[in-house]
Amino acid sequence: MEKFLPPAFFKNAQFILDLIFPVSCFGCGKEGDWLCPVCFGKITLADRTRETSPPLDKVLIACDYKNQVVKKLILNLKYNFIRDLAGPIGKLMSRKLSRYLSENNSAVLIPVPLHKKRLRWRGFNQAELLANEINRDSNIPVVGNALIRHRHALPQAKINDASARKENIRNSFAINPDFRVNLKNKTVILIDDICTTGATLAECARALKPLQPKQIWALVFANG
C-alpha cells in the first residue's frame, strides 16, 4: 500500500474520520486527547540501557514496547501520521535523558535521518519531531542537518534477522557536506523512535565518529 497511497491520502481521510469519530485516548478511550493525563502518568520509564559497542557508547530506552499504549503511540505516529503524538513521546524521552545527562554536559541532539524517498512518502521525519519535542523540554540544541541517508534500503522493520538488518543498513549514512557545526568534544545524542538490533544507530555513530565527539549516545522511545 505504501507504493500507491501517499500520506496526503491518509491525512485527508483522517480529517474526515476525526469529524465522525472524535479523538480519544489510546489508553482508556476518553475523548479529547490521544493520550489523556491519567494514562500518560501510568506509563513508567524503562529502568535500563542497552548493551553497545564502539563507536556507540550508550543507548537509553525510555519505555517498554510491550506496553500496549507505548506500542500504539509509536505505530500511530509512524503509520497513521498523527504528529501530535510526538508531544507525549518526546516528553517521556526527555525525562529518561534527564536521569543520565548532567547540567554541565555539552550535548546536542541529532535525529536519525530518513532517505528522501521515505521522507516524501511519510511527509515528516518522526525522529526530527521527537528531537524538537525533547529540545522544547530540555533546551538541548537540535542539529538536524548533520547526517544524510544517501542509500535507500529496505525498511528495517521488514527484516527480522539481526545480521541481515546490519547488512541492509550498512554504509547508508554520511556526513552532510553542508554541515558546519563543531561536534568535537560534545556528547552527541542520536534520536530515534525505536531500537530493535541497534544496527541503524551503530551506522549513524560510525558516520559521526570522524567529527570527534566526546561520546555518542542514542535515545529511543522503545526497544522493539
Buried (B, 14 or more C-beta within 10 A) or exposed (E): EEEEEEBEEBBEEBEEEEEEEEEBBBBEEBEEBBBBEEBBEEBEBBEEBBEBEEBBBBBBBBBBBEBEBBBBBBBBBBBBBBEBBBBBBBBBBBBBBBEBBEEEEEBBBBBBBBBEEBBEBBEBBBBBBBBBBBBBBBEBBBBBBBBBBBEEBEEBEEBEEEEBBBEBBBEBBBBBEEEEEEBEEBBBBBBBBBBBBBBBBBBBBBBBBEBEBBBBBBBBBBBE
